[in-house]
Amino acid sequence: MDPVLKFAEEYSDILRTIEVAIVVFHNDYPDLLDYDVEAALDVLIAGYTADLRGRTYSTPPLSELRKGLKNDLLLMCEWRLGRASLLAEADPAPRIVSAEEIIACLGRIRRSVRKWTKEGGRQGYLRFIRQYVVV
């Protein structure tokens, strides 16, 4: 099996959680661009990577839009890491994954953002995932 497809299949629930958060945020902020998504993913990947290495990470200045998306994605990631609750008692028990797995999933989505931006323009990725992520 193709390694990309194998990864997508193995982590489909994690990838979906993150992409649902992106689509929900885009519903609220239709001016969101793929570049904003990529910037939020970059910050999260750098932050989790620094944490794994025992280093501190200072988030670079972000626009309010990018900061809002980053915060929403961070909550989803922290929930999947078992460190946060979404709706208190109503939370379904998520499959808990490691920080390494979260970084890999964020990186996979970032590669998708880059691919679909190149193919479809400033909102190419966002248009692409809307076909598959229904909220």
N, C-alpha and C positions, 0 to 999 in steps of 0.2 A: 504494500500500500504506500502511496505517496506520503512522505513524512509530513507535508503541510496538511494534507487531509486527515492523517492520523492524529496530529496535534489538535486540529479543529474538532474532531470527533471526541477525543478524550477530554477536552476542556470546553465543550460546547456550552455547558451550564455557566461556567465562569465568563466566557466570552459574551454570552447572551446577557448576563447580568450587567456587564459594563456597557454593552451596546444599547441596552434598554435605557440606561441612565443617560446616554448621549442623545438618544431620540427624544426622550422626555424633556431634556433640557432644550433641545432644538425646537420642540413644539412651543416652548415658552419664549424662546429667543430665535425667531426665524432668520435673523441676520447673521447667526453663527456661521462661521466658515470652517472649512476643513483645516485651515491653518490654526484656528483657535483650538480645535480638537487636538491637533498634533502638539501644540504648545502645552496644553494641559497634560497630555500623556507624557511628554518629555519631562515635565516637572515631577510627576509621580514616579516615573522610572528612576530618575536621578535620586529622588528622596529615598525610595526603598533600597536602591543599590547602596547609597551612603550608609543607611541604617544597618544593612547586612555587614558592611565593612567596619562598623563601629565608628563611623565618622558622623559629624554633624553636617547638615545640609541647610543652607539658607535659600529659601525660595526666591527666585529672581522676581523683580517687579512684574506684575501681571495686570492687564486691564481687568476691570470689574467683571466683564463677560468671561474671560478666561479663568479668573479666580473662582467665579461661581461654578463653572463647569468642573474645574479641578476639585473643588470641595465636594461636589456631588459624586464624582468618580472616586474620590478618596473614601467617602462613606461606604460605597459599594465594595471597594477593596478591603477596607477594614472589617466589614461584615463578613466577607469571604475568608478573612484571616481569623475570624472568631473574636475580634477585638471590639466590635460595635454591634449595637442592636438597631434595627430599622424602625420597628413599630412596637417596641416593648413586648407585650405578651402575644401579640398577633404574628410575630416573626415565625416563619417556618424555619426549621433547623437547616442552615445551609451546609453544603459540603465544605468543610474547612480545608484550606490549602495553605501551602507555605509561601513565604515572601518570594522565594525563587520562582514559584509557579505564577504568582501574581505578576512579577516582572516579565516573565515569558508571555503571559497573556496580553499585558499592556503593549509589549513589543510587537506581538502578532497583529494587534489592532492598529498600531502605528504604521506597520508595513502596509496594511490594507488602506489606511488613510492616504499614504503616499501614492500607492498604485492608482486608486480611484480619483485622486486629485489630478494626477497626471493625465488620466484618460478622460475625466469628465469636468475638469475645471474646478473653480473655487468651492463648489459644494458637491462635487462629484461623489465623494465618499458618503456624504449625508443623504444624497438622493439614492445611492446604491443600498445603504442599509435600511432605508425606509421600506424597501421592497420586501425585506425579510424580517424586520422587527416591528411587530404590531403591539401598540400599547393602548 
